[in-house]
């Protein structure tokens, strides 16, 4: 399980980012599409790390969202 941030980009697409996997970013025309795409990106990212015998970063779930 990974923490993912989703926000609307400048082009109107939804951007999905996984902070615990640096550079793991995807997008979609809808939130649902962005979520589906980031799931695929996370799987591919982790698979690539495993294939290269690199450590998989741990997830910490330590983010906060505050509206002021």
C-alpha positions as a Markdown table, in Angstrom:
| # | Residue | x | y | z |
|---|---|---|---|---|
| 1 | Unk | 0.0 | 0.0 | 0.0 |
| 2 | Unk | 1.4 | 3.4 | -1.0 |
| 3 | Unk | 0.4 | 7.0 | -0.2 |
| 4 | Unk | -0.6 | 8.9 | -3.4 |
| 5 | Unk | -1.4 | 12.6 | -3.8 |
| 6 | Unk | -3.8 | 13.6 | -6.5 |
| 7 | Unk | -4.3 | 17.2 | -7.7 |
| 8 | Unk | -5.5 | 18.9 | -10.8 |
| 9 | Unk | -2.7 | 20.0 | -13.1 |
| 10 | Unk | -2.4 | 23.2 | -15.2 |
| 11 | Unk | -3.7 | 21.3 | -18.3 |
| 12 | Unk | -6.9 | 20.1 | -16.6 |
| 13 | Unk | -5.6 | 16.6 | -16.2 |
| 14 | Unk | -5.4 | 15.0 | -12.7 |
| 15 | Unk | -1.9 | 14.4 | -11.5 |
| 16 | Unk | -1.1 | 11.5 | -9.2 |
| 17 | Unk | 2.2 | 11.3 | -7.3 |
| 18 | Unk | 3.7 | 8.6 | -5.0 |
| 19 | Unk | 6.1 | 10.5 | -2.7 |
| 20 | Unk | 7.8 | 7.4 | -1.3 |
| 21 | Unk | 8.9 | 6.4 | -4.8 |
| 22 | Unk | 10.8 | 9.4 | -6.2 |
| 23 | Unk | 9.7 | 10.3 | -9.7 |
| 24 | Unk | 6.7 | 8.0 | -9.7 |
| 25 | Unk | 4.1 | 10.3 | -11.2 |
| 26 | Unk | 1.2 | 9.7 | -13.6 |
| 27 | Unk | -1.9 | 11.5 | -14.8 |
| 28 | Unk | -5.4 | 11.0 | -16.2 |
| 29 | Unk | -8.3 | 12.9 | -17.6 |
| 30 | Unk | -10.4 | 11.9 | -14.6 |
| 31 | Unk | -9.5 | 11.1 | -11.0 |
| 32 | Unk | -10.3 | 7.5 | -11.6 |
| 33 | Unk | -8.1 | 7.3 | -14.6 |
| 34 | Unk | -5.2 | 9.0 | -12.7 |
| 35 | Unk | -5.7 | 6.4 | -9.8 |
| 36 | Unk | -5.6 | 3.5 | -12.3 |
| 37 | Unk | -2.5 | 4.9 | -14.0 |
| 38 | Unk | -0.6 | 5.5 | -10.8 |
| 39 | Unk | -1.3 | 2.0 | -9.6 |
| 40 | Unk | 0.2 | 0.7 | -12.8 |
| 41 | Unk | 3.2 | 3.1 | -12.4 |
| 42 | Unk | 3.8 | 2.0 | -8.8 |
| 43 | Unk | 3.8 | -1.7 | -9.9 |
| 44 | Unk | 6.2 | -1.0 | -12.7 |
| 45 | Unk | 8.5 | 1.1 | -10.5 |
| 46 | Unk | 8.7 | -1.6 | -7.9 |
| 47 | Unk | 9.2 | -4.4 | -10.5 |
| 48 | Unk | 12.1 | -2.4 | -12.0 |
| 49 | Unk | 13.7 | -2.0 | -8.6 |
| 50 | Unk | 13.4 | -5.8 | -7.9 |
| 51 | Unk | 14.8 | -6.6 | -11.4 |
| 52 | Unk | 17.8 | -4.4 | -10.6 |
| 53 | Unk | 18.2 | -5.8 | -7.1 |
| 54 | Unk | 17.7 | -2.4 | -5.6 |
| 55 | Unk | 16.0 | -1.7 | -2.2 |
| 56 | Unk | 12.3 | -0.8 | -2.3 |
| 57 | Unk | 11.6 | 2.4 | -0.3 |
| 58 | Unk | 9.4 | 1.9 | 2.8 |
| 59 | Unk | 6.1 | 3.8 | 3.0 |
| 60 | Unk | 5.6 | 5.9 | 6.1 |
| 61 | Unk | 2.2 | 7.6 | 5.6 |
| 62 | Unk | 3.3 | 10.8 | 7.3 |
| 63 | Unk | 1.7 | 13.6 | 5.3 |
| 64 | Unk | -0.8 | 16.1 | 6.4 |
| 65 | Unk | -3.2 | 18.3 | 4.4 |
| 66 | Unk | -4.2 | 21.6 | 6.0 |
| 67 | Unk | -6.6 | 24.1 | 4.5 |
| 68 | Unk | -6.0 | 27.6 | 5.9 |
